[in-house]
């Protein structure tokens, strides 16, 4: 076992998959950090191991020390809490199907050693397929299905993934932890796909609505649309009713926020801007064929 990895319970499910996320820069809508945490609670997953933080993190960097230092909280001089870097492995499932949920902090240093430790954990736990999560902000409609970008590790995966209403990425630029591990996964011959949700973000400040930016911190709609794909892709049975409700509340809140802003800043023509964003967007809803049949049967029985 890799010295950076500690696993104190090894599940024995016949089929094991992993959903991985990080507290990272590509975390729009808290897709990468919030969705794994949500899944841990929803599935009542238990902590079974970790990648130790030693050697992967900076304490300070000139000009950006406030972004890297761990957060400490004191009360009347006594330390109540100190944020620690964590890379934790959780398990939920049974003897037939198991989910490893990985939630970590994107490393600052020794990325190759971190990747080696990550795939050592994957091998030790018998993980057969991995999906990582990320989020990107952009001017996309809030009231339509989220666009989901996709990258993958092995060429033969494309045919299957093309059935999941994804946009295969042509991105060129700085690598996220997910894209780095996808590259490493090819060398390890591990099926690894990364899903990136495009999260609505509207900056109206340059148009006269000073200081007004509409940004979604927890994009439950993106979480829902990604989990619909993962439920099908991995053969999971995660109950999505709560996410559907949270998603609807989010859309209602955004309706109200944008209407209020439009009334307060008529010179910006927010309704016109939103209509243009919607008109230029091509929605790619993911609706598996058997889900269509189930809904059709439900409608039929309702009519009867």
VOLUM-802230 format. One line per 3 residues: number of its first residue (from 0); their letters; for each residue z, y negated, x of N, C-alpha, C. Coordinates in steps of 0.001 Angstrom, whole numbers. Layout:
<recs>
NUM = A = Z Y X Z Y X Z Y X ~ ...
</recs>
This chain:
<recs>
0 = XXX = 0 1201 843 0 0 0 0 -1250 877 ~ -763 -2235 490 -804 -3515 1186 587 -4139 1206 ~ 994 -4703 2350 2346 -5224 2499 2627 -6434 1608
3 = XXX = 1575 -7116 1154 1764 -8272 277 1936 -7874 -1178 ~ 1727 -6608 -1482 1776 -6125 -2863 3038 -5294 -3069 ~ 3714 -5555 -4163 4866 -4733 -4551 4673 -4297 -5999
6 = XXX = 4633 -2993 -6217 4497 -2435 -7560 5654 -1473 -7792 ~ 6468 -1751 -8792 7631 -901 -9036 7450 31 -10231 ~ 6305 -85 -10908 5966 867 -11969 4459 1053 -11979
9 = XXX = 4010 2302 -11954 2577 2594 -11977 2237 3294 -13283 ~ 1656 2577 -14234 1275 3195 -15511 217 4269 -15317 ~ 124 5180 -16289 -781 6330 -16141 -1793 6404 -17280
12 = XXX = -2206 5262 -17799 -3208 5266 -18872 -4513 5859 -18361 ~ -5223 6563 -19244 -6491 7185 -18849 -7558 6134 -18529 ~ -7517 5025 -19236 -8466 3939 -18991 -7679 2652 -18786
15 = XXX = -7927 1993 -17663 -7158 785 -17326 -8120 -372 -17060 ~ -7890 -1487 -17733 -8680 -2700 -17512 -7716 -3834 -17150 ~ -8267 -4906 -16590 -7442 -6043 -16195 -8028 -7335 -16749
18 = XXX = -7137 -8197 -17248 -7475 -9581 -17591 -6681 -10454 -16639 ~ -7372 -11322 -15882 -6725 -12079 -14812 -6932 -13578 -14993 ~ -5869 -14326 -14757 -5955 -15780 -14809 -5056 -16402 -13766
21 = XXX = -5319 -17672 -13492 -4576 -18393 -12456 -4232 -19807 -12932 ~ -3156 -20328 -12413 -2896 -21761 -12507 -3755 -22386 -11410 ~ -4888 -22975 -11817 -5932 -23340 -10860 -6646 -24601 -11317
24 = XXX = -7597 -25060 -10502 -8320 -26273 -10868 -9336 -26022 -11977 ~ -9888 -24823 -12072 -10843 -24495 -13142 -10075 -23936 -14340 ~ -9236 -24797 -14919 -8315 -24347 -15967 -8388 -25254 -17188
27 = XXX = -9567 -25779 -17497 -9712 -26620 -18686 -9252 -25852 -19921 ~ -8552 -26550 -20802 -8057 -25928 -22020 -6984 -24891 -21781 ~ -6448 -24857 -20550 -5448 -23846 -20150 -5949 -22428 -20418
30 = XXX = -7256 -22235 -20306 -7813 -20896 -20542 -7327 -19914 -19479 ~ -7349 -20350 -18217 -7011 -19438 -17123 -5518 -19164 -17036 ~ -4695 -20170 -17312 -3248 -19990 -17190 -2584 -19681 -18523
33 = XXX = -3009 -20359 -19592 -2338 -20223 -20877 -2674 -18959 -21627 ~ -3953 -18542 -21596 -4339 -17344 -22337 -3662 -16080 -21804 ~ -3605 -15834 -20473 -2864 -14651 -20011 -1381 -14690 -20414
36 = XXX = -770 -15871 -20321 634 -15992 -20716 806 -15669 -22198 ~ -124 -16149 -23003 -100 -15850 -24438 -236 -14341 -24678 ~ -1153 -13693 -23968 -1360 -12258 -24138 -131 -11450 -23720
39 = XXX = 531 -11900 -22673 1752 -11218 -22225 2783 -11199 -23355 ~ 2934 -12340 -24036 3907 -12426 -25136 3436 -11638 -26357 ~ 2154 -11772 -26690 1635 -11116 -27889 1675 -9598 -27788
42 = XXX = 1365 -9083 -26608 1323 -7627 -26427 2649 -7051 -25968 ~ 3642 -7954 -25747 4950 -7532 -25221 4786 -6765 -23901 ~ 3889 -7267 -23075 3633 -6628 -21777 4863 -6744 -20880
45 = XXX = 5053 -5746 -20044 6213 -5747 -19158 5771 -5959 -17708 ~ 6614 -6642 -16959 6336 -6932 -15559 6449 -5656 -14734 ~ 5388 -5338 -13981 5402 -4088 -13214 5156 -4312 -11722
48 = XXX = 4822 -5533 -11310 4560 -5749 -9893 4163 -7179 -9598 ~ 3893 -7439 -8316 3542 -8795 -7904 2795 -8772 -6573 ~ 2087 -9866 -6316 1617 -10175 -4968 2582 -11210 -4417
51 = XXX = 3184 -10918 -3285 4179 -11819 -2716 3524 -13117 -2253 ~ 4208 -14253 -2403 3584 -15548 -2123 3480 -15905 -641 ~ 4111 -15136 226 4200 -15491 1646 2833 -15743 2282
54 = XXX = 2655 -16944 2828 1461 -17259 3601 265 -17744 2809 ~ 411 -17897 1487 -734 -18292 668 -671 -19735 173 ~ 454 -20442 424 634 -21751 -196 1120 -22807 789
57 = XXX = 617 -24021 593 1062 -25181 1363 2241 -25839 665 ~ 3118 -26436 1474 4219 -27216 915 3819 -28668 744 ~ 3010 -29162 1671 2524 -30532 1565 1193 -30665 2289
60 = XXX = 471 -31717 1908 -782 -32077 2548 -855 -33597 2514 ~ -1061 -34264 3652 -1077 -35733 3661 -2004 -36302 2597 ~ -1456 -37204 1790 -2227 -37839 737 -2215 -37092 -576
63 = XXX = -1728 -35846 -574 -1717 -35064 -1817 -447 -34226 -1922 ~ 611 -34668 -1232 1814 -33833 -1176 2434 -33622 -2549 ~ 2288 -34617 -3447 2892 -34486 -4775 2199 -33429 -5617
66 = XXX = 977 -33033 -5259 250 -32020 -6003 622 -30604 -5572 ~ 1192 -30457 -4391 1422 -29135 -3832 2883 -28713 -3835 ~ 3779 -29680 -3712 5191 -29326 -3613 5681 -28645 -4897
69 = XXX = 6543 -27630 -4780 7149 -27038 -5979 8032 -28064 -6680 ~ 8111 -27971 -7996 8878 -28918 -8795 10320 -28433 -8907 ~ 11262 -29339 -8624 12678 -29022 -8726 13303 -29906 -9797
72 = XXX = 14316 -29389 -10503 15007 -30167 -11528 16506 -30098 -11280 ~ 17122 -31284 -11137 18562 -31379 -10930 19234 -31960 -12168 ~ 20476 -31559 -12369 21289 -32095 -13449 22663 -32398 -12885
75 = XXX = 22989 -33701 -12843 24277 -34138 -12295 24498 -33572 -10888 ~ 23411 -33589 -10100 23493 -33154 -8712 23323 -31676 -8482 ~ 23283 -30879 -9568 23176 -29427 -9406 21755 -28967 -9738
78 = XXX = 21197 -28133 -8891 19843 -27627 -9083 19794 -26655 -10264 ~ 19061 -27064 -11305 18915 -26218 -12495 17708 -25288 -12387 ~ 16653 -25751 -11754 15465 -24908 -11632 14635 -25350 -10438
81 = XXX = 13904 -24401 -9865 12962 -24674 -8782 11735 -23822 -9033 ~ 10619 -24500 -9190 9361 -23798 -9445 8972 -22948 -8242 ~ 8635 -21703 -8496 8217 -20794 -7439 6765 -20365 -7672
84 = XXX = 6026 -20160 -6591 4675 -19613 -6708 4780 -18148 -7115 ~ 3995 -17768 -8117 4101 -16404 -8638 2711 -15811 -8844 ~ 2587 -14540 -8545 1379 -13764 -8799 1835 -12427 -9353
87 = XXX = 1882 -12348 -10677 2585 -11245 -11326 1630 -10334 -12091 ~ 1980 -9059 -12121 1214 -8023 -12798 2023 -7487 -13972 ~ 1428 -7511 -15160 2074 -7020 -16369 1253 -5878 -16953
90 = XXX = 1927 -5014 -17703 1232 -3889 -18331 1561 -3824 -19813 ~ 535 -3570 -20612 701 -3260 -22029 -273 -2144 -22368 ~ 138 -1236 -23254 -773 -172 -23648 -74 1146 -23850
93 = XXX = -858 2217 -23789 -333 3561 -24002 -1022 4522 -23034 ~ -915 5808 -23302 -1482 6797 -22380 -3007 6779 -22366 ~ -3612 6312 -23445 -5070 6300 -23514 -5666 5021 -22941
96 = XXX = -5134 3879 -23343 -5712 2587 -22950 -4608 1676 -22435 ~ -4844 1107 -21252 -3865 186 -20669 -4509 -1124 -20279 ~ -3761 -2211 -20418 -4214 -3533 -19978 -3256 -4028 -18908
99 = XXX = -3789 -4335 -17748 -3038 -5065 -16736 -3355 -6545 -16927 ~ -2336 -7344 -17144 -2514 -8790 -17270 -1970 -9418 -15992 ~ -2861 -10066 -15263 -2486 -10709 -14001 -2440 -12217 -14215
102 = XXX = -1325 -12832 -13832 -1202 -14286 -13911 -649 -14781 -12585 ~ -1435 -15623 -11899 -1032 -16068 -10566 -1261 -17544 -10335 ~ -917 -17971 -9138 -1186 -19325 -8659 -2332 -19245 -7662
105 = XXX = -3359 -20040 -7894 -4497 -20058 -6981 -4012 -20359 -5563 ~ -4372 -19535 -4586 -3853 -19731 -3226 -4489 -20930 -2533 ~ -3737 -21521 -1592 -4240 -22620 -761 -4764 -22122 575
108 = XXX = -4204 -21004 1051 -4475 -20510 2405 -4783 -19020 2374 ~ -5419 -18540 3436 -5603 -17102 3655 -6224 -16411 2443 ~ -7312 -17003 1937 -7925 -16484 728 -8426 -15060 912
111 = XXX = -8912 -14718 2109 -9415 -13366 2320 -8271 -12355 2266 ~ -7129 -12714 2840 -5960 -11819 2787 -5444 -11698 1354 ~ -5515 -12796 607 -5105 -12775 -799 -6024 -11832 -1592
114 = XXX = -7333 -11929 -1354 -8287 -11059 -2047 -8045 -9593 -1704 ~ -7726 -9336 -431 -7434 -7957 -18 -6224 -7427 -772 ~ -5186 -8262 -904 -3986 -7859 -1638 -4307 -7644 -3119
117 = XXX = -5109 -8532 -3688 -5461 -8422 -5107 -6158 -7089 -5376 ~ -7147 -6743 -4560 -7890 -5506 -4801 -7092 -4271 -4399 ~ -6106 -4440 -3528 -5190 -3323 -3249 -4372 -3010 -4496
120 = XXX = -3937 -4045 -5214 -3204 -3843 -6465 -4112 -3211 -7518 ~ -5345 -3679 -7593 -6321 -3115 -8535 -6491 -1620 -8297 ~ -6648 -1237 -7033 -6832 180 -6708 -5575 987 -6992
123 = XXX = -4416 451 -6624 -3161 1185 -6823 -2883 1434 -8305 ~ -3319 533 -9161 -3052 655 -10593 -4181 1368 -11340 ~ -5228 1743 -10630 -6319 2473 -11265 -7150 1629 -12216
126 = XXX = -7244 334 -11944 -8036 -558 -12801 -9516 -260 -12624 ~ -10205 -69 -13737 -11625 295 -13688 -12556 -886 -13926 ~ -12031 -1942 -14540 -12871 -3104 -14843 -11991 -4345 -14971
129 = XXX = -12513 -5481 -14490 -11728 -6718 -14451 -12499 -7837 -15134 ~ -11764 -8653 -15888 -12309 -9905 -16413 -11362 -11025 -16017 ~ -11889 -12041 -15365 -11070 -13213 -15063 -11463 -14354 -15985
132 = XXX = -10575 -15350 -16074 -10712 -16429 -17048 -10745 -17777 -16366 ~ -11514 -18692 -16926 -11553 -20055 -16415 -12024 -20999 -17500 ~ -11863 -22288 -17257 -12280 -23292 -18225 -12907 -24490 -17542
135 = XXX = -13890 -25097 -18216 -14603 -26264 -17699 -14682 -27301 -18815 ~ -14312 -28557 -18493 -14414 -29622 -19491 -15840 -30141 -19583 ~ -16224 -30561 -20792 -17541 -31145 -20968 -17692 -31739 -22362
138 = XXX = -18716 -32566 -22581 -18955 -33167 -23896 -19665 -32184 -24829 ~ -18917 -31230 -25352 -19469 -30223 -26261 -18785 -30370 -27619 ~ -19422 -29913 -28701 -18813 -30063 -30029 -17505 -29290 -30143
141 = XXX = -16519 -29910 -30757 -15224 -29250 -30919 -15211 -28304 -32112 ~ -16134 -28502 -33066 -16105 -27754 -34314 -17129 -26620 -34357 ~ -17645 -26236 -33213 -18559 -25093 -33127 -17973 -24051 -32174
144 = XXX = -18542 -22843 -32203 -18089 -21818 -31264 -18271 -22318 -29838 ~ -17291 -22038 -29004 -17352 -22477 -27617 -18456 -21727 -26862 ~ -19123 -22468 -25997 -20055 -21806 -25088 -19238 -21101 -24009
147 = XXX = -19644 -19898 -23661 -18935 -19100 -22670 -19884 -18792 -21516 ~ -19567 -19332 -20332 -20330 -19033 -19136 -19872 -17724 -18527 ~ -20745 -17093 -17776 -20425 -15771 -17235 -21029 -15583 -15851
150 = XXX = -20236 -15011 -14953 -20720 -14502 -13676 -20218 -13072 -13537 ~ -20870 -12279 -12690 -20523 -10863 -12619 -20774 -10346 -11209 ~ -20178 -9198 -10908 -20175 -8704 -9527 -21306 -7733 -9205
153 = XXX = -21757 -6959 -10165 -22733 -5905 -9903 -23996 -6140 -10739 ~ -25184 -6066 -10147 -26428 -6389 -10871 -26594 -5622 -12172 ~ -26159 -4361 -12212 -26369 -3546 -13410 -25519 -3991 -14593
156 = XXX = -24574 -4900 -14383 -23725 -5370 -15470 -24444 -6350 -16389 ~ -25513 -6960 -15916 -26147 -8046 -16675 -26654 -7590 -18036 ~ -27247 -6411 -18102 -27823 -5941 -19368 -26753 -5847 -20447
159 = XXX = -25609 -5300 -20101 -24531 -5185 -21083 -23982 -6552 -21462 ~ -23716 -7395 -20469 -23102 -8695 -20728 -24020 -9613 -21525 ~ -25320 -9409 -21428 -26256 -10252 -22169 -26108 -10081 -23677
162 = XXX = -25421 -9032 -24116 -25190 -8801 -25540 -23976 -9559 -26071 ~ -23311 -10313 -25199 -22050 -10951 -25579 -22163 -12464 -25746 ~ -23350 -12953 -26001 -23572 -14379 -26289 -22972 -15256 -25206
165 = XXX = -23321 -14968 -23946 -22833 -15744 -22815 -23990 -16491 -22167 ~ -23652 -17524 -21420 -24659 -18230 -20620 -24419 -17872 -19166 ~ -25370 -17207 -18552 -25224 -16817 -17152 -25317 -18071 -16282
168 = XXX = -24353 -18220 -15413 -24170 -19466 -14677 -25215 -19662 -13582 ~ -25670 -20903 -13435 -26496 -21326 -12300 -25752 -22357 -11458 ~ -24430 -22333 -11553 -23594 -23326 -10862 -23750 -23238 -9349
171 = XXX = -23716 -24404 -8709 -23686 -24476 -7248 -22672 -25539 -6856 ~ -21673 -25157 -6080 -20628 -26105 -5689 -19392 -25359 -5212 ~ -18255 -26054 -5250 -17004 -25470 -4779 -16618 -24234 -5578
174 = XXX = -16179 -23198 -4876 -15836 -21929 -5523 -14425 -21976 -6102 ~ -14270 -21415 -7286 -12944 -21180 -7856 -12445 -19824 -7356 ~ -11187 -19519 -7643 -10645 -18218 -7244 -11409 -17087 -7939
177 = XXX = -11831 -17327 -9192 -12577 -16299 -9907 -13912 -15993 -9268 ~ -14664 -17042 -8907 -15978 -16811 -8303 -15848 -16194 -6914 ~ -14784 -16552 -6185 -14566 -15935 -4875 -14308 -14435 -5031
180 = XXX = -13479 -14074 -6004 -13146 -12664 -6187 -14317 -11864 -6753 ~ -15185 -12512 -7533 -16389 -11829 -7998 -17242 -11404 -6804 ~ -17370 -12291 -5820 -18125 -11957 -4608 -17474 -10792 -3873
183 = XXX = -16165 -10851 -3747 -15446 -9774 -3050 -15545 -8456 -3830 ~ -15556 -8554 -5161 -15623 -7344 -5989 -16909 -6571 -5760 ~ -18006 -7276 -5460 -19256 -6565 -5188 -19106 -5685 -3952
186 = XXX = -18439 -6222 -2926 -18217 -5415 -1713 -17290 -4238 -2002 ~ -16361 -4438 -2938 -15425 -3368 -3307 -16038 -2415 -4334 ~ -17242 -2755 -4837 -17934 -1976 -5870 -17098 -1853 -7133
189 = XXX = -16486 -2976 -7523 -15651 -3039 -8722 -16364 -3895 -9769 ~ -16536 -3394 -10995 -17104 -4223 -12064 -16144 -5382 -12393 ~ -16607 -6593 -12189 -15754 -7782 -12342 -16621 -8877 -12951
192 = XXX = -16225 -9353 -14124 -16915 -10500 -14706 -15909 -11620 -14928 ~ -16370 -12836 -14789 -15546 -14008 -15064 -16145 -14734 -16251 ~ -15306 -15056 -17242 -15723 -15821 -18403 -15147 -17232 -18283
195 = XXX = -16005 -18230 -18430 -15597 -19636 -18377 -15907 -20299 -19717 ~ -14876 -20753 -20402 -15077 -21453 -21654 -15341 -22934 -21417 ~ -16287 -23501 -22156 -16582 -24929 -22067 -15745 -25661 -23112
198 = XXX = -14855 -26523 -22643 -13824 -27137 -23471 -14191 -28584 -23782 ~ -14107 -29004 -25055 -14462 -30383 -25418 -13612 -31428 -24702 ~ -14296 -32451 -24216 -13636 -33583 -23558 -14516 -34808 -23771
201 = XXX = -13969 -35850 -24387 -14740 -37040 -24707 -14061 -38267 -24104 ~ -14781 -38977 -23257 -14263 -40193 -22637 -14979 -41392 -23251 ~ -14287 -42075 -24153 -14872 -43232 -24832 -14489 -44550 -24167
204 = XXX = -13729 -44490 -23081 -13196 -45722 -22483 -14301 -46631 -21960 ~ -15380 -46047 -21440 -16468 -46861 -20900 -17327 -47496 -21995 ~ -17076 -47098 -23240 -17864 -47628 -24350 -17087 -48661 -25163
207 = XXX = -15920 -49044 -24650 -15167 -50084 -25326 -13855 -49634 -25925 ~ -13642 -48318 -26011 -12360 -47812 -26503 -11450 -47611 -25302 ~ -10881 -48701 -24812 -10170 -48709 -23537 -9045 -47680 -23539
210 = XXX = -9073 -46861 -22493 -8007 -45879 -22311 -8065 -44722 -23282 ~ -9171 -44576 -24031 -9229 -43516 -25019 -10070 -42352 -24518 ~ -9387 -41287 -24193 -10038 -40041 -23814 -9465 -38939 -24680
213 = XXX = -10331 -38161 -25295 -9899 -37049 -26130 -10105 -35770 -25334 ~ -9004 -35123 -24987 -9050 -33921 -24152 -8133 -32867 -24753 ~ -8603 -31640 -24781 -7822 -30541 -25346 -7064 -29842 -24220
216 = XXX = -5746 -29884 -24285 -4939 -29242 -23248 -4846 -27730 -23458 ~ -4742 -27310 -24720 -4664 -25874 -25032 -5761 -25576 -26056 ~ -6882 -25082 -25565 -8032 -24886 -26443 -7974 -23490 -27066
219 = XXX = -7236 -23397 -28174 -7072 -22109 -28844 -8403 -21574 -29365 ~ -9327 -22460 -29678 -10649 -22006 -30122 -11379 -21288 -28986 ~ -11297 -21828 -27772 -11900 -21151 -26619 -11190 -19826 -26347
222 = XXX = -9853 -19818 -26449 -9109 -18568 -26251 -9603 -17512 -27234 ~ -9748 -17922 -28497 -10178 -16996 -29540 -11573 -16454 -29264 ~ -12509 -17336 -28924 -13888 -16891 -28713 -14010 -15969 -27504
225 = XXX = -13227 -16214 -26465 -13233 -15322 -25297 -12589 -13983 -25640 ~ -11482 -14020 -26381 -10802 -12765 -26719 -11636 -11908 -27670 ~ -12434 -12515 -28517 -13335 -11715 -29353 -14277 -10895 -28475
228 = XXX = -14746 -11504 -27420 -15634 -10791 -26497 -14878 -9705 -25733 ~ -13681 -10035 -25244 -12925 -9059 -24454 -12445 -7893 -25311 ~ -12080 -8163 -26556 -11697 -7061 -27445 -12825 -6044 -27547
231 = XXX = -14048 -6538 -27686 -15188 -5637 -27814 -15577 -5022 -26470 ~ -15665 -5843 -25444 -16122 -5369 -24134 -15207 -4297 -23572 ~ -13894 -4485 -23725 -12914 -3556 -23148 -12376 -2551 -24163
234 = XXX = -12838 -2626 -25403 -12343 -1704 -26421 -10877 -1917 -26716 ~ -10449 -3183 -26730 -9047 -3511 -26990 -8809 -3684 -28487 ~ -7556 -3807 -28837 -7207 -4012 -30233 -6174 -5125 -30344
237 = XXX = -6386 -6195 -29590 -5457 -7316 -29636 -5646 -8046 -30963 ~ -4568 -8216 -31700 -4617 -8894 -32994 -4881 -10385 -32774 ~ -5957 -10894 -33374 -6367 -12275 -33149 -6040 -13199 -34324
240 = XXX = -5278 -12699 -35303 -4989 -13509 -36487 -4238 -14787 -36127 ~ -3288 -14697 -35219 -2522 -15883 -34818 -3412 -16903 -34113 ~ -4305 -16425 -33250 -5223 -17338 -32571 -6203 -17977 -33553
243 = XXX = -6619 -17233 -34559 -7494 -17812 -35572 -6800 -18958 -36300 ~ -5520 -18772 -36604 -4748 -19821 -37279 -4550 -21028 -36369 ~ -4175 -20766 -35113 -3994 -21858 -34161 -5299 -22631 -33954
246 = XXX = -6401 -21911 -33934 -7702 -22537 -33753 -8019 -23469 -34923 ~ -7724 -23014 -36128 -7998 -23851 -37297 -7136 -25106 -37299 ~ -5858 -24970 -36923 -4981 -26139 -36828 -5522 -27138 -35809
249 = XXX = -6028 -26611 -34683 -6584 -27470 -33636 -7780 -28261 -34157 ~ -8692 -27602 -34851 -9874 -28280 -35372 -9494 -29358 -36385 ~ -8516 -29064 -37219 -8055 -30059 -38198 -7456 -31266 -37504
252 = XXX = -6648 -31021 -36465 -6024 -32120 -35718 -7084 -32980 -35029 ~ -8129 -32354 -34489 -9195 -33111 -33830 -10000 -33917 -34842 ~ -10238 -33338 -36012 -10894 -34094 -37083 -10147 -35404 -37343
255 = XXX = -8837 -35271 -37519 -8016 -36431 -37842 -7975 -37432 -36696 ~ -7846 -36928 -35465 -7770 -37819 -34300 -9054 -38623 -34123 ~ -10204 -37961 -34269 -11479 -38647 -34081 -11775 -39616 -35228
258 = XXX = -11386 -39251 -36439 -11571 -40154 -37573 -10730 -41418 -37402 ~ -9495 -41233 -36973 -8613 -42382 -36744 -9168 -43286 -35645 ~ -9652 -42684 -34558 -10210 -43457 -33453 -11485 -44178 -33883
261 = XXX = -12304 -43521 -34695 -13535 -44144 -35184 -13226 -45369 -36041 ~ -12179 -45279 -36866 -11808 -46415 -37717 -11255 -47581 -36899 ~ -10541 -47261 -35807 -9916 -48307 -34984 -10921 -48974 -34042
264 = XXX = -11984 -48276 -33682 -12964 -48813 -32717 -14376 -48691 -33283 ~ -14686 -49389 -34347 -16014 -49262 -34961 -17151 -49654 -34031 ~ -16837 -50505 -33018 -17894 -50945 -32096 -18398 -49818 -31210
267 = XXX = -17657 -48737 -31090 -18036 -47632 -30208 -18989 -46640 -30898 ~ -18986 -46613 -32231 -19828 -45694 -32997 -19527 -44236 -32638 ~ -18250 -43888 -32740 -17810 -42538 -32365 -18473 -41482 -33244
270 = XXX = -18635 -41748 -34517 -19262 -40758 -35397 -20707 -40486 -34961 ~ -21408 -41531 -34554 -22779 -41358 -34080 -22835 -40561 -32793 ~ -21891 -40835 -31886 -21832 -40102 -30616 -21580 -38625 -30873
273 = XXX = -20630 -38320 -31763 -20301 -36926 -32053 -21487 -36219 -32719 ~ -22200 -36929 -33583 -23373 -36331 -34231 -24456 -36011 -33202 ~ -24624 -36898 -32219 -25617 -36658 -31173 -25226 -35472 -30294
276 = XXX = -23939 -35384 -29940 -23448 -34249 -29144 -23720 -32942 -29884 ~ -23458 -32947 -31190 -23662 -31741 -31992 -25139 -31373 -32091 ~ -25995 -32390 -32243 -27430 -32133 -32389 -28040 -31564 -31115
279 = XXX = -27490 -31937 -29964 -28038 -31484 -28683 -27467 -30141 -28234 ~ -26528 -29593 -29002 -25828 -28370 -28617 -26448 -27165 -29306 ~ -26672 -26103 -28550 -27148 -24844 -29123 -25977 -23873 -29205
282 = XXX = -25546 -23584 -30419 -24388 -22711 -30609 -24774 -21253 -30366 ~ -23880 -20515 -29677 -24117 -19096 -29409 -22937 -18290 -29956 ~ -22865 -18110 -31239 -21726 -17360 -31802 -21801 -15889 -31417
285 = XXX = -20639 -15302 -31160 -20580 -13876 -30851 -20101 -13148 -32098 ~ -20996 -12415 -32733 -20673 -11671 -33948 -21232 -10268 -33815 ~ -20407 -9307 -33391 -20893 -7930 -33254 -21437 -7416 -34581
288 = XXX = -22427 -6547 -34515 -23121 -6074 -35701 -22166 -5402 -36679 ~ -21238 -4569 -36200 -20355 -3874 -37129 -19369 -4838 -37777 ~ -19055 -5975 -37105 -18222 -6993 -37741 -18962 -7617 -38921
291 = XXX = -20292 -7788 -38759 -21105 -8323 -39853 -21063 -7369 -41046 ~ -21195 -6052 -40759 -21132 -5058 -41835 -19773 -5068 -42520 ~ -18684 -5152 -41720 -17346 -5174 -42303 -17163 -6384 -43206
294 = XXX = -17647 -7553 -42748 -17514 -8753 -43562 -18354 -8638 -44833 ~ -19541 -8039 -44708 -20388 -7846 -45874 -19738 -6945 -46909 ~ -19104 -5866 -46443 -18398 -4969 -47364 -17221 -5665 -48012
297 = XXX = -16491 -6480 -47218 -15351 -7216 -47765 -15813 -8169 -48858 ~ -16936 -8868 -48609 -17469 -9789 -49608 -17894 -9041 -50867 ~ -18480 -7850 -50658 -18926 -7045 -51796 -17745 -6655 -52668
300 = XXX = -16659 -6167 -52047 -15493 -5763 -52811 -14820 -6943 -53481 ~ -14849 -8110 -52808 -14293 -9316 -53433 -15075 -9653 -54698 ~ -16417 -9514 -54637 -17253 -9810 -55796 -16945 -8833 -56930
303 = X = -16745 -7555 -56560 -16446 -6561 -57588 -15094 -6857 -58255
</recs>
